[in-house]
Structures are given as C-alpha cells and as structure tokens.
C-alpha cells in the first residue's frame, strides 16, 4: 500500500534546511520507467564516475587535503603504536590537557613532577627539571650528546633523525 508523505509529516519539518531540501526534491520530476533503469556510480575523481566502489577514492573526495607537515614522520610511522602516535600528535599540536589549558576550564593543576604552578607542554617535555633529569641519560644514548630541554629543538632533532632503525622507533 503506497503512502504519500507531505513535508509537514516528517520529524524535523520545522528546520529551514529541511524545507529547502524538501522543496528542491519536490521540484525534480520523478524518474519514469521509460527513461531506463537507475544506475549507481561512485566518484573516483573530478568528473570521473564508475560503477566500482573504492574507499580510498571516496575518502580522498570527502576529506580536506592539506600539505604534509614536516613532523608527520615523527608521529605516524610503520612501527608506531596508534595511541602513542595520537598522544604525540596532541603534544605537537599543543592540545594536551596540561595545567595551562585546564586553567582555562576553571581547574587548577600544577606539575605533578616538580610542583611548579605553570604546567605546560614545553614544561613537561623537557623543561621540568625532574623530567629532564630522568630523560637526559636515555635521550643522550638515542639522539646524541647535545640533548636540549627546548621543545622546538627536540622536535627538529627528531625530524632530522628520520624513521630508520630501532632507535627512531624508541625515540
């Protein structure tokens, strides 16, 4: 039994966008059987539609593609553990829930390692005297004797190391 649905009988009919969408659909003539069968085509590129589905092609069409950043190999590499890569990505983007960010949300949190009031990403990696003292010896073995507590220096040094070998994976 066919049922006719009017624009007012669907949930969300008060939405302005719904009204625009509904009106544009109703303005198009319904397909007629004499016009032939409908065909489903998948976008593979600009003006390139095929009857085969490719998740990578669809993803490329959906996402906003940007240039690769210089530090992407520090975060995303073959042996990387996804949760550690995600935390590293957050750290590089300065989006960790450190004390300075928590203060913006009304929470007070100092450095749990040394007690300093202003806990920041740069402080944790590795300006905190306590964390720097702990990591200095292993870091010297992995990145060389010129260990520096500056965040930008550390990131540049990691980029320069590349992704070859076990040491780069550990770093």
N, C-alpha and C positions, 0 to 999 in steps of 0.2 A: 504494500500500500504506500504510494508516494505521498509525501507530506511537503507542503510549501512552507518555507521558513521566511518570515519577514524580518527586516533588520531590527525591529524592536523586540523580538522574542529571544534573542541570544544574550547571554550574560555579557556584560561589558558594553552594551549598546550605547551607553552614555558617553563613552570615550570619543573624543574628537578624531583620533586616529582611526578608530574602528569605523566611524561614519565615513571618513574619506576612503578607506579601503572598501567598505561595503558599496559605496556609490561607484567606485571605479570598477568593481567586479560586475555590478548590475549593468553598467554601461556597455560591457562587452557582450556581443551576441554569443549565445550558447553554441557549442560545436554541433554540427549537423552530420548525421551518419553518411550522407552522400559525399561529404568532403574527405572521407577516408579515416583510417584509424589514427588515434593519437600516438605519438612516438616520444619516448623519454630519451633525452640527450643530456649528457654531462659535460660541463665546461672544463676544457683542458687548457685553455688559454684565451686570449682576446680573439673573439670571433672564431673559435675552434671548439666545436661541439661534436662529441662522439657518443656512440651507444655503449661504450665501455666505461666502467667506473674506475677512477684512480684516486685513492685517498690523498696521495701526495699532491696531485694536481688540484684537487678541491681545496686542500689546506693552503696551498700557495695562492689560490684565488681569494680565500677568506681572510687571511691574516694581513696585517700591515707589515710589510717587509722593510727593514731598515738596514743600514750598513753594519757590518760586524764591528764590534768594539775591539780594541787592542788586547783586552784582557780575557777574551772569551775562552782561550785555551787553558787559562789558569782555572777556570770554573768547570767547563764542560770538556771532558776527555774520556777516552775509552775505558780506563780502569776506575773512573770516578764512581764513588758511592752517591746515588742521587740525593739523599738527604744532606750529605756534606756539601755537595755541589750547590744545593739550594741555600744552605746557610752561608756558604762563601759568596754566592750571588747577592744575598741580602747584605752581607758585610760590605762588599764592593759598592753597592748602591746606597750604602749608609742607611739601611732600613731595619737594622736590628733593634730590638726593644731595649735599648740601653737607657741608663738613668736620665740623660738629657732629653730623650724622646718621651719617656714615661712622665717626666715633669710636665710636659705639655698636656698630658691626660689627667693631671692632678695627683699623680703618685710620686712620692719621693723615694729614690733608690740611689744609693751611693755604690761605689765599687766594693764588691764583696771580698776582694783580694787584699786591698790596701787601706780601705776605709775612706778614701778620698771622696768628697761630695760630688764632684762632676765626673760621672762615669760616661764616657763617650766611646765610640768605636775606636778612635785613634788611641784612647787611653788603654782600652783592653788589648789592642793589637799594636804595639807593644810598649806604649809609653808608661804603663803601670810598672813601677819599679819591681813589684813582686812577680808579675807575669814575665817581664823582660829577664829577670834573673833566672827564672825556671827555663825559659825557652832559648836563652842565649847559647848554651853549650850544644844542644841538638841542632840549632839553626846554623851554627858555625860549621858543623860537620856536613850539613846538607847544602848550604848556599855559599859557604866560604867564610873567611875570617872577617870580612867587612860587614858584619851584622849591624843594622841601624834600626832604632825603635820608631823611625818615621814611617807612617802608613804608606804614603806615596812612594817612598824609596823602596819599601818592601814589595809593593805591587809591581813596580817597574823591574825589580830584580827577579821576581817570579816569572814575569813575562819574558825576560831575557833568557831564563833557563830553558825554556821550551818544554816539551812534553815527552822527551825521550828518557827512558830508563826508570828504574825503581825509585831513585831519589826524587824525581819530579812528582811521582805519584804520592810519595810520603809527604813531601812539602805541601 
